[in-house]
Amino acid sequence: MVRQSQEAGAKVLLLGMLLPPNYGERYITAFAQTFKAVAEAQKVPLVPFFLEGVGGVPEMMQEDGIHPALAAQERLLENAWPALEPLL
């Protein structure tokens, strides 16, 4: 997806995610490393954990506990903005 976006002329910002602890340390580490590896290989900026300060905070999440709620939008912008602004 990153490569195809770049080929189409888009500037790409990779928004990384982390997994909850119940996935196990080995899988969690491999998952996080994937974002770093893609960012390095494709030479794109990375926000390591887009949901920093949001994930696991009930009032910031929708009822499903997976997706951010409206209350989280400002924090998500704060998380992404330092890496996003230079691309604009």
N, C-alpha and C positions, 0 to 999 in steps of 0.2 A: 504494500500500500504506500509506504514512504517513497519507494523508487518510482512508482507510477505517478504519484502526486508531483514529485520533482520533475519527471519527464513532461508533465503537463504544464510546467512552469510555476507551480505553487511553491511557496515557502512553507516549510514543514516545521512544526513544533510537536515533539513527542511528549504526550502526557502519560507519565508512568503511573502504575498502580502497585499496591502491595496487597498481599493476601492475609486473611486472618490466621491466627496461630494454629487453628485446628487442621490446617493443611499439612503441617509438619515442616520442620526446619529445612530439610533438604529441598523440598518442592518450593517453599517460599523463597529461598535463596536463588534457586535456578530461575524462577519466574522473574524476580527483580533484576537479575543479571541479564536477562533477555532484553529488557528495555535499554540497559546501558550498552549492550553489544550492538543493538540496532542503531542507536544514536551515534555511536562511534563509527560504525561501518558506513552509515549513510551521511555522516557529517551534519547532523541536525542537533539543535539544542534539545535538552531533556529537562522536564520537571519531574524529578524522581518519584514524587507521590502527590499527584494532583489533589487528592482528598485530605491532605494534611490539615488537621484541625476540624475536619468535617466527619470523616469516617469514624464510626463508633460513638458519635455524639447524637443521642436520640433526637433532640430538637432540630438538628441539621439534616436529618435523614427522613425520607418518605416512610410510610408505614411498612414497606417491604424490607426496610433496614439495609437496602443495597444502593438505592439511588438518592442523590442529594435532593433536598427540598428547596423551596424558594428561599428560605432563611439562609441557606448555604451559599447563595450565588455571589455575594460580596467577597466572602472568604475564598471562593474558587478563583475569582478574578485576581485577588491578592496573590494567590499561589502561582498563577500563570503569568501575570503581568510582567515581572522582571525579564522573563525569557521571551514573551510575546512582543513587547514594545519594540525591541530592535528589529523585528521582522516587518513592522508596519511602515 
